[in-house]
Structure formats: structure tokens, C-alpha cells
Amino acid sequence: MQIFPPREEWYNRQQRLQQKLIQDGLKGCLISQNVGIYYFTGSMQTGYLFMPADGDPTYYVRRSIARAFKESQVRTVELGSLRQFGKQLESDYPSVFISESDNPLLIGADMDVMPAQLYVRLAEAIPQAQLKDGSALLRNVRSVKSPYEIDCISRAAEVAAAALEEGIAALQEDMTELELIAIIENAMRKRGHIGLMRMRGYNQEIMTGVVSAGEAAAEPTYFDGPAGGRGLSPAAPQSVSLRPIGRNETILIDIGCCIDGYTIDQTRTAVIGELPSELQAAYETAEAIIRRSEQLLRPGTKPEQLYAQALEMAEAAGLSEHFMGFGRDQVKFLGHGIGLEIDEWPVLARGFQDPLEPGMTLAVEPKFTFPGLGVVGIENTYLITETGCRPLTQSPERIYTIQI
Amino acid sequence: MQIFPPREEWYNRQQRLQQKLIQDGLKGCLISQNVGIYYFTGSMQTGYLFMPADGDPTYYVRRSIARAFKESQVRTVELGSLRQFGKQLESDYPSVFISESDNPLLIGADMDVMPAQLYVRLAEAIPQAQLKDGSALLRNVRSVKSPYEIDCISRAAEVAAAALEEGIAALQEDMTELELIAIIENAMRKRGHIGLMRMRGYNQEIMTGVVSAGEAAAEPTYFDGPAGGRGLSPAAPQSVSLRPIGRNETILIDIGCCIDGYTIDQTRTAVIGELPSELQAAYETAEAIIRRSEQLLRPGTKPEQLYAQALEMAEAAGLSEHFMGFGRDQVKFLGHGIGLEIDEWPVLARGFQDPLEPGMTLAVEPKFTFPGLGVVGIENTYLITETGCRPLTQSPERIYTIQI
């Protein structure tokens, strides 16, 4: 059943963005990306959202106007010709766009996702304004989730847990990685997974995760995560391959799904038989890291502290080179925000210093890669509460072992 | 089994791009998008491809360098710091980047997909050059497929046909649209569908297609295609819903899959029982349009002629308002190129005047939308041959009828 946010949700989101616009000296913000528009309007139709630093936003829609009218929670109008968009904005927001001042009129935009071609056209269409990169500001607003959003992520967690159970129940020797993920994906889809996962990073793609065993899991890839996977082809160079899953090798089941727009991300390690002792020890280090991370997952902690602590623990275990990928293919983070997109802020990485706040949701994923052998690790999605954290992931935490 | 293109394929692609660069007065082209990089290198790792108008290209890779070295068919080097990229290019291509001339050094770029943020950074990093929008040029090069590419699309067509058969075999009254697509998707995934579909258009997303019945199929959406679908949520406002499929209503099964990077797109209409006569008649008009389109699908035809002919036939049948969506939610094309992405060039739409060429692959999809009732239509993917066209779609053409 579709659940909708309470009415005040839209106003709260608007308020939080407007506060940041004012702090950053921006007169408004133009949002072009479907997910960003959805976040502030409740609708994902083609068009633009203009949010003034003060006053109510307007959703300018190209298509489908009928659906946008039905869904949108903010003022919604038809977008005229893009060339006239500046005039349309000026007529709707004269106090923003008509100015006597010599200072340039600075308007934020989601320049991390907006294509350059569109950026050039918008700059021409709105000559009154100077578009500034507002990506960081928008990502910061989205990083703190409402109770409604947390409920959506929890429902996604429930679906992922059920799908993992179905996958484990079907897991057997010599089935291919592709066969295993097909079972898991089908279990998620039947329960309402929307059929795709959203990722903000340019050129980053994600299926429903990485299900990969033995040396195939340890193959490096472009994907901005600790586990790559061989993939089905150089045209799909990540996640599952056609390799059959063997005995006594680590099976990484890193999966997510998207329910009503919200994603979950979780990882469990499985084995048919027994893990080699080296991998067993690394798995235990991953568990120890996630336990210690839970201590730090509370309001006030700087995200980069979590990464630093994990690095230290990996080093103490003699596993530095294997942590979060191997050697030069390592990624430099321990986890990431998650919500409408799977790669939200904050990132648990160097440079992320704004303290954690209640309502943030974070996937924490310590993993160790052993070329030729595989990847072990664990990943939970957590909610930052007033006093600490609460896991949203529902799958029991253990090595999923199929006896032989 | 993974099939790779013959060695000369890479050289042919390079030649075709270089010819167009010279025609357009560009000294080279910088490609940032994963699909574009894959097309010219055989690898899809993170980085940039620089193609000079004359001489050999270089693939500058950030991650994974190991995998790029293994897969790439062109010169491949590590990308240094992005800030120094201009210097790296200058040292690799002095004859391009060091010039005595006062004319600006024009370099094409895939600005229709490259984010604005990256565009600004690249412009700073490569101050010697002026980036120009090279999207049209790149899309033109890709529109003509090689025998290898046609074989990939044919293999995708085979998978889609098998999946349709499985879906039809399972189709029964009161199953939901979601249940039906889950069966079809699972059938495709088990046969090697990579788990996602690629679409170039900004904010456009595609699952494995639209499976939608009755009035739900006729709901308008942002999606740039003739059939929308209710979707599972405003956060996934297209394709399947939880609506149960009823008797005597049209079931639109518009599906695609992606094998080794190449996509197919096809549509069939199904019904449990019998179509209402109005929809039956519209379906027959769609079939008549596709038959007449086949006559025009040959080298020399302007793509826009196909759209014009279809419009005329829809008008003659009294169905203008229902053609390719209803009323103001109509889309203005009859079909589209298809390959690595589902929305390739040419588009069968006004303004596309460059004549069809042998090797082009096109999805032709006449459809009629009846609000409150549903969508009927048919879609085949065709190859333009030396003398005409050949369907790549393998599913038999008929209304798939489940007797009651």
C-alpha cells in the first residue's frame, strides 16, 4: 500500500532548503533532477522547480502536466518555452529577478547532475541570474530524514530481508551468481521494488547490488564501492557473472531495493561449507569494525572519524591493503548516506566534518578484498537517533552457512 | 557466452568519428560518459577518452586501471589529477594542444550527458581548449551499427521473445501488472539481461519496459514514450502498478532487455477474453501503420517521412487524438534508434532529415491511447539493409489472446 507523507512534510523540507539558501547568499534554487524535484514536490514529472529563498516554490512542468497537477504538493504551472523561462520566472518572482542592485543575482542549481548542455541553455534563458553550484547544499538538506522517510527505508529493509532469505534458501553449489541474484531480484520485485535503483554519481550504475563469489567478487571495477564483481560483460563490468558458486568460498550478497522511492543497502556473507581461515578472520574484523562504528554513530560525531577508526582497526588486524578493495583499487570510505539515492551524504570519508545529526541514515560497510579468493564483509543501514543509532537493516547478522 | 567484436571494429568506429570531427572543424573530442567510452574502447571504467581528429585516441582512466588495461582496445593510461588534465593532454597531443594560431582550439564533448559541474571543472583544467557540444556528432556516429552490434541486438531480441512467451504462459485474470512483469523480468535476467537498461535522456529512466493493462496503461507520465503506465508510486511514475489485470481489457507488453550492453525494444498487445471493438480497430490501424512503415524503412528515406506517414494514417482512421499518447500528453515521434542506449538516433520525428542508412536499427512503435480504457499497439525493432529493412524482433505478431 502506498503511504504518503503528512502535509507538513513539504513545508518542512522547503524551510530547511530556504534556511541554507539564505546562509549561502543565494536568492533561490533551480532544481532540474527528477529525484530532487520529487523530494520537494511529491511529483517526478519533467520540468523544473524554482525555490526562492523566501516565499513559496513553483513547479514548472513540461510533461505530464495532468499527473503533476494530481501529485504535486506545491504551486504547479505549465512550463512555457524554455527560451522564455527567464521571463516566466521574472513574472512569477519579480522581487527575486528584478533587481536594482549591481550585485549578480545568484541562483543555486543541481549542477552535479544537470547536463552541461542544459546548463548552457538555462544560463541563456535566464540571463538575469548567475547559476551557482548548489549540489552540496541540496545534498545536505536531503541528508536528514523525516519519520516518513525513515519508515520508507524500513519498508525497503523488510523487503531486502525477505529476499535474502529466499536467496539463501535457494543457494546451492554450482548455481551461477546470475541465477542467485535472479532469485533475490524476483523476491524483491514481487514485493514492490520499483525495478531500478537510483544513484547520483555520474556514470555510476547499480543493479540491485553485487552478488558475487570467490575470485570473481574480488575483481576490481569502476563502481564506487568496496566490492566490484566480474560482471556479465565489459559492458556491465560489475556485480554478477556466469561463474558457478563453489564450495568453501566466500559469497558476498550486497543487495538493495527501492520501495516508494527509498533505497536500502545491506551486505551479508555466505558460504557453502566453510570459509578459509584467513577470510573467516577478516570477516570477524569487519564485524568488530561495525560494532565499534555503532559506538560512534551518534549526533556530534564527525563522519570522517568513523572512517579513521575503521582504518586503524584494519591496520591493527594487518589488513590495511585489503580494506575496502585491494591495493590501488581501494575506495576511501566506510559508508554513505542513503535515501532516495543510494549514494547520499554524508559519506564516511575524509573531509566530511559536519557532525552527524538525528535523522541521518547511513549504510556502513566494512569489507575486505582478497584477490583470487573473494570479498568478505557486512553492511547495515543505520538511523542516527537523539542518543545513538538504530539499525534499519533487518537481516540477522551472521555468516550464512550452507552445510555440506 | 560473451562475444567480442573483431579487432578492426575499433578502428572503424574511430575512423567514423574522426571524419565527422574534421567535417565539424573540431580538433578532437572528449568523451566522459560510460557508454560513449565503451563504444570507442571496449571498456567502461571511470575516466575520459580523448579522440584527436587525426591520430590515435587515449583512454585516461581513474578506476579501475587494472580492468581498463585488460579490456581496452586503445591506448590506455592512468589519469593524473584532474587539475593537470590539460597538461597531460598537451604532453600526449602537442600538435593539438599547442598552437600558434589565434583561433580558439575547439574540442567536442558529450555535453548532453556530462554534468555541468564536471563541464566547469574540465573547462578550467583544459584552458587551452574551448569545449563545444559534440552530442549530435557522437549520436550520429553511433546510429549506424556494425554486424557485431546487430548480432548483439539480435541476441537481446531472442531473450525478449523467450521472456514474452513465459509471461504469456503465466498470464491470468487478476494477477497484478507487477506480478506479470516480475515473471518477464526474471525470464530475461536468467538469460543474461544485465539488470538495467540504459537511456541517454536526462531524467529518463527505464525498467524493463511497460507492462500495463486497461485504464492504468493510459495514464500519462513524464516518460518520453507513447505509453506511460500508472506506476507503483509517484516516485516511480511509469510502468507497472498493483492493479489486477481484468477480462476483456487491453494489456500492453512493451519490454526490452540488455544483452552484452545492447538493448532491444518490442511491444505486443494481449487480452484475456476479447478486446473492445474500438480498441481492436485501433490495433489494426497500428498494424497497418507498421506495414506501411516497413515500405519506407530503406536507405534514403528521411526519418521524418515515417512520422508524417503515420500521422496521416492515424488521421484517416479518425484516431489523431489517440496517437502516441492522448491529447496534450502525446509524444511527437513514431520510433527511435536503438543500440547501447534505448533512445538513440535517428528519431522518427519532425526535423530528422538525414536519410536512413544501412546498419541503422530502429524501434517503430505505433500506439493508440484511450483514457479510461488502455493502450494498444505494436513495436518492432528493424535493421535498415542495403535495399529495405529486416525485423530483428522475434516475437510473432498478433494479439496474444487468452481464451476464457
Interface residues (C-beta under 8 A of the other chain):
Chain A: Q2 S32 Q33 N34 Y38 G42 S43 M44 Q45 T46 R63 S64 I65 A66 R67 E71 A109 M111 D112 V113 M114 P115 A116 Q117 L118 Y119 V120 L131 D133 S135 L178 E179 I181 A182 E185 N186 R189 K190 G192 I194 G195 L196 Y202 N203 E205 I206 M207 T208 E219 P220 T221 Y222 D224 G228 G231 L232 S233 P234 A235 A236 P237 S239 V240 L242 C258 D260 G261 Y262 R328 D329 L340
Chain B: Q2 S32 Q33 N34 Y38 G42 S43 M44 Q45 T46 R63 S64 I65 A66 R67 E71 A109 M111 D112 V113 M114 P115 A116 Q117 L118 Y119 V120 L131 D133 S135 L178 E179 I181 A182 E185 N186 R189 K190 G192 I194 G195 L196 Y202 N203 E205 I206 M207 T208 E219 P220 T221 Y222 D224 G228 G231 L232 S233 P234 A235 A236 P237 S239 V240 L242 C258 D260 G261 Y262 R328 D329 L340
